[in-house]
Amino acid sequence: MRNSAMILGIIGGILGMIFSAVVLIAGITMRFAGTMNLNEMNIPLEIQRLLPVFGTIAVGRGVGALIFSILGLIAAIIVKKKGQIGGILMLISGIVGFVFLLIGFIIPGILLIIGGILALISKENMSK
């Protein structure tokens, strides 16, 4: 079962890093779009003023999710040698990733959580 936990964790970690990178790019774009002159596009002034704020929030959430995606990937790699630690780290990565990206972390979060549960209930851990 540790092989399947490792595979799910690796896929979840990589997808989490991809989704986090998308959120980071969107946040950086919003931050810089707020500094541009957008009057030609008929965007209301209130929205133009809020773009840097939303961009900063998106960058912070993207960085947080990226950190925990990397942690989930590392946990998936070490789950073969240290099943309990890897499983717990994958569970933490999946849950905290949901906190940072909410809807954007559904697929990676589910994969990391399932991988963490499989690592914790594997027969290799039960026999020790």
C-alpha positions in Angstrom: 0.0 0.0 0.0 2.9 2.3 0.4 3.5 2.2 -3.3 0.1 3.6 -4.0 0.4 6.1 -1.2 3.7 7.3 -2.8 2.2 7.6 -6.2 -0.9 9.5 -5.0 1.4 11.8 -3.0 3.7 12.5 -5.9 0.8 13.2 -8.2 -0.9 15.4 -5.6 2.3 17.3 -4.8 3.0 18.0 -8.5 -0.6 19.1 -9.2 -0.5 21.3 -6.1 2.6 23.0 -7.3 1.1 23.6 -10.8 -2.1 25.0 -9.3 -0.1 27.1 -6.8 2.0 28.5 -9.7 -1.2 29.5 -11.6 -2.5 31.4 -8.5 0.9 33.0 -8.1 1.0 34.2 -11.7 -2.6 35.5 -11.4 -1.7 37.4 -8.2 1.4 39.0 -9.7 -0.7 40.0 -12.8 -3.3 41.6 -10.6 -0.8 43.5 -8.6 0.8 45.0 -11.7 -2.5 45.5 -13.5 -3.5 47.8 -10.6 -0.6 50.1 -11.4 -1.5 50.4 -15.1 -3.8 53.0 -16.6 -6.9 51.0 -17.3 -9.3 53.9 -18.2 -9.4 52.8 -21.8 -11.0 49.5 -20.8 -13.9 51.1 -18.9 -13.0 49.4 -15.7 -14.4 51.2 -12.7 -11.9 53.1 -10.5 -12.9 51.2 -7.4 -12.0 47.9 -9.0 -8.7 49.3 -10.2 -7.8 50.3 -6.7 -8.6 46.8 -5.3 -6.6 44.9 -7.9 -3.2 45.3 -6.0 -4.9 44.2 -2.7 -6.4 41.1 -4.3 -3.2 40.4 -6.0 -1.2 40.5 -2.8 -3.7 38.1 -1.1 -3.5 35.7 -4.1 0.3 35.8 -4.0 0.3 35.0 -0.3 -2.1 32.1 -0.7 -0.2 30.8 -3.7 3.1 30.8 -1.8 1.6 29.1 1.2 0.0 26.4 -1.0 3.3 26.0 -2.9 5.2 25.4 0.3 2.8 22.7 1.4 2.7 21.1 -2.0 6.5 20.8 -1.8 6.1 19.3 1.7 3.6 16.8 0.4 5.9 15.8 -2.4 8.8 15.3 0.0 6.5 13.3 2.3 5.5 11.1 -0.6 9.1 10.4 -1.4 10.0 9.5 2.2 6.8 7.4 2.8 8.6 4.2 1.6 11.2 4.4 4.5 9.2 6.2 7.1 5.5 5.4 6.6 4.1 7.1 9.7 5.9 10.4 9.2 5.2 10.5 5.5 1.6 9.8 6.0 1.1 12.4 8.6 3.0 15.0 6.5 0.8 14.2 3.5 -2.3 14.6 5.6 -1.1 18.0 6.9 -0.2 19.1 3.4 -3.5 18.2 2.0 -5.5 19.9 4.7 -3.5 23.1 4.9 -3.4 23.3 1.1 -7.2 23.4 1.2 -6.9 26.3 3.7 -4.7 28.3 1.3 -6.4 27.6 -2.1 -9.8 26.3 -1.2 -11.4 25.2 -4.5 -8.1 25.4 -6.3 -6.6 22.6 -4.2 -9.5 20.1 -4.3 -7.8 17.5 -6.6 -4.3 17.7 -5.1 -5.7 17.9 -1.6 -7.8 14.8 -2.0 -4.9 12.9 -3.5 -2.6 13.9 -0.7 -5.2 13.0 2.0 -5.9 9.6 0.5 -2.2 8.9 0.1 -1.6 9.9 3.7 -4.4 7.7 4.9 -3.1 4.8 2.9 0.4 5.3 4.3 -0.9 5.3 7.9 -3.0 2.2 7.5 -0.6 0.1 5.5 0.2 -3.3 6.9 3.9 -2.5 7.1 3.0 0.1 9.8 0.6 -2.2 11.6 3.2 -5.0 12.1 5.7 -2.8 13.9 
